[in-house]
Amino acid sequence: MSLPPLLARGSAALLGAATLGGAAVTAYAVRETRQFVLRRVEVPLLPPGADPLRVLHLSDVHMTPRQRRKQEWLAGLATLRPDLVVDTGDNLAHQGAVPFVTDSFGPLLDVPGVFVHGSNDYFEPRLRNPFRYVLPDDGTRHTDVPQLPWRDLSATFTEHGWLDLTNTRGRLQVGGLDLAFVGVDDPHLEYDDLGAVAGPADPSADVRLAVAHAPYLRVLDQFAADGHDAILAGHTHGGQVCLPGGRALTTNCDLDPARARGLHRHPAASAPGDPGSAWLHVSAGLGTSPYAQVRTACRPEATLLTLVPRGR
């Protein structure tokens, strides 16, 4: 049975409006992936009387050779002149990405740095159901695809003096401070070896920092219980597709969406100075999968963390 002419015209108008609205939202979501922003955060965890320490936190670059705007924006971060760079992984998204990451980081590679890898450093991205990005994690891991040149990336970083914190500890002297580090391989792929890095954080260090790509609770719980002052992670993309105001719907791990990005405490209810608690900074990252190049209410970011004395 056909619709009356007036009703048919009204239905067509509504369908057209919905199509245009959907197209507009999609266009904005694609455009937001190129609206890079630098976040500035102050974290009180240095000894009394210490000079501030500027830490540039980079994560989830997901680089491909043709992303010229991202490459230029990244290159501009060298003007911040940080004291330390912490890279929490997922730098790659293409077989030819390593030289573009290297060129984009530029003078930042001459700054003291530490790094770990994420799942997208190891394995080539593939087209998948886009709704999977906003649904709960079902545990599926796609490791049946070609590997990316993560070894070349590791070699580039370490040749410039950056510490590889893959399931190990490290130490750096930066800005007159003794920094102790611990890190794990990607928890999303269950490559983390928590037993290899278990044990109390070094009480003789001025600052004790823990690093992981994906902020799974098992990793955060151990790092906090072992007495590390702060934990830096990425992986979540800040939720990537968020509600207005930036409210995340998912984190792609078991971290609660309320802490999908930014500075928080772990455990969540703890306060500074509580035994077994740590600062937690989760970066929303600078990129996306090449097959899901959308962001809504969650601009791509890098963060300049200024570490200041406790009690300030």
N, C-alpha and C positions, 0 to 999 in steps of 0.2 A: 504494500500500500504506500503510495507516495505522500509526502508531506504537503500541506497547503502551501501555496506560494509564499505567503508572508512568513510562515514558520521556517520554511526552507531557507529563505534569505537571511533570517535571523540566525539560524544555525551556522550557515556559511560564514556570516560576519564574526560570530563567536570563535569559530575554528580558525579563521584568519587572524583574529586578534591574539589567540593563544599561540599560534605559530610564530607571529611576529615577536610576542613577548618572550617566548623561549629562545628565539634567535638572538634577541637583545641580551638576555641573561648570559647565553653562551659566549657571545662576543665580549662582554665585559669580563667574564671569567678567564678567557684567553688573554685579554689585555692585562689583567692583574698579574699574570705570571711574569710580566716585564716591568712591574712597578716596584723595583727594589728599594729597600729601606734599611737604614742603619739604626739599630736599637742601641741605646746607651743605658747601662744598668750599673749601679753601685752595690758592691757586696762587702760587708764588714767582716773580714776574716784574717787580716794581717796582725802581727804583734803590735802592741802599743808603740807609737813613735816611728813606725816604718813609713817610708814614702809610698804613695799610691803606686800600684802596678797595673798597667793597661794590658788586658788580655783580649785578643781578637778571637772570637769563637766562630768558626766556619763549619758548615755542615750541609750535606745533601745538595751539592752543586749540580749533580746529574748533567755533566757537560757533554755537549755534542759539538762537532766542529763549526756548525753554522750559527751558533748562538752568539753573534757578535756583540749585541747589547750587553748580555751578561758578562762576557769577557772584558769589555771595556769598564763596566761598573766594578768588577772584581779588581781590575788593575788599579783603579782609583783608591782602593782601600789602603794601599801602601802609604798614602799621604797621612794616614792616622798615626804612623810611626808607633805601633804597639811594641810593648816590651816582650810579649810572648804571643804565639799563635797556637790555638788548639783546634785541630781538625778532627771532627767526629764522623768522617766517612761518607760514603756514597758520592764520591767525586766524579765517577765515570758513568756514562750512559751510551758509549759508542766505542767501537774498536779503535778508532783513531783519536780518542779524546786526550790521551796523556800529554802530548805537546801543547795542546790548547789550555789544559789546566796549568801546566808549567809556565807558559807565557803569561797567563792571567794572574797568577800568584806573583810572578816577577820578583821584586825586591823583598816581598814577604818571606821568601824562602831563605833570605839571609838573616832573618830574625829567629831567635830561638823558638823551636816549635816541637810539638808532639802530635801523634796521629794514631788512629785506628781505622780499620776498613769496615764498610757495611756490605750487605748482601749485593747491592747494585754495583759495587766495585768488582765483585767476583764473577757475576753472571750477566750475560747480555739481556737487555730488556726485550720483552715480547708483548704483542697485543693481547689484552685480556679484557674480560667483562668489566666495563667502567664502574658498575654498581658495586664491584668487590671492594672499591676504595672506601665506601661508606658503610659496609657491612662488617659485622664482627669477624675477627680472624678465625678461619676454619683450620688453620695449621698446615695448609698446603704450601709447599715450597718448590719453586720451579728451578731445579738444578740440572735439568736435562737439556740445557741449552749451552752454546759455546761460552767459554770463559772469556772475560775481559782481561786486558793486560795489566792486572793489578800488581804483578811483580815489578813491571817497569815503573809504575807509580811509586811503589815502595822504595825502589832504588833511587829514584829522583829525590824523594824526600830525605832519605838517609844520607845521600851524598852531600846534601846541603846542611847536614848536622841535626836534622829533626830526629827525635826519638820515636821509634816504632814501639808502641805499647801493647802489641798483640800478646795477650795473656802473660804480661810481665810487668816488672817495676822499672823505674828509671829515676834519674836525679839531674837537676839543672841548677846552676847558679844564675839568677836573673835579677838585675836591679839591686844587687847587694843582699838578696834573699836566697835562702836554701829551700828549693822546691822539690818535694818528693811526689812522684807520680805512680799510679797503678792503672792498668788498663786491661780490657778483655777484647777478644775477637768477637765477631758479630753475634749477639744473643738471638737475633731473629732467626738465624740459621742453626742455632744451638751450637755454635763454634766456641762459645765462651768456656774457658776452663777456670772456674772459680777456685778450684782447689790449688791451682798453681800460684794464685795471688792472695790466698787467704792469710789472715794474720793481722795483728794490730798495725795501724799506720805508725810510721817512725815518729816518736815523740820529739826527737831532736831537730826535725825539720821546722822551718818557719811556717810553711804552708804545705798541706797534703791534699793533692787533687787526684780525683778518680775520673776515668774517661771510658765511655762505651758508646757504641753507635746507637743501639736500641735500648731505651730505658725500661727493660723488663724488671718487675718487682724483685725477682730473686737476686738480680745484680745490685739493684739499689739497696736492698736490705743488707746484703753483705758489706757493701762499701760503707754504709752508714754505721753498721755495728762495729766495723773494724776501726772506726774513728777518723775517717777521712773528712776533711773540712768541707769539701764541695765536690759535687759530681756534675760532669758535663756530658750531654748526650744530644742526639738529634733524632732522625728516623721518622718522627711523627708527622712532619710537614705542618705542624701546628693544627692538624685536622684537615688541612688542605681545602676542603669544601665545608665552610663553617656557616653558622647562622649569623644574621646581622649582629654586629657587636663583637664578632670573633669567637663565638661559643662553638667549640669543637664538638663534633658528633662521635668521633672515633679517634684512636691513636695508633692503630695497626699494631698494638701490643696490649699487655694487660695493665698499663698505666691508666689511671682515671682521666677522662677527657678534660676535667678542670685544670689539669697540669700538662696539657698537650704542648704548651710553649711558655717561655718566660721563666722567672725566678720564683722558686717555691722552697718549701722545706720537705725533707724526707726523714722519717715518716711525716705524712702530710699534717698531722695534728701537733707536731713538735714545735718547739720554740728554740731560738738561738741559745746555745749553751746547754741544752738538754743532752744527757749522755746518750750515745747511740743515735744522734741525729746529724744531718748534714744539709747544707744548701744544695739545691738541685736546679741547674739551669738546662732547659730543653730548648734547643734552637728549632724554629719553624723551617729553617733551611732556605736555600736559594733557588732550588729547582723542583722539577717534577719528572716523572717518567715521560719520555718522548711520546708515549701513547696515551697520556692523560694530562695534557698541557692545559689545565684549568686550575684556578684558585678563586675562591670567593671569601671575602671578609678575612683574608689571611695572606697578606702580602709577603713575597719572598724577602728574606732578611739575613743579615749578618749582625752580630752583637759585639759591641765593645764593652767588656766587663771591666770596670775599674775597681780593683781590690783595694780596700782602705782598712785602717786599723779597727779592730773590734771595739765596740762601744761608741764609735763615732756616730 
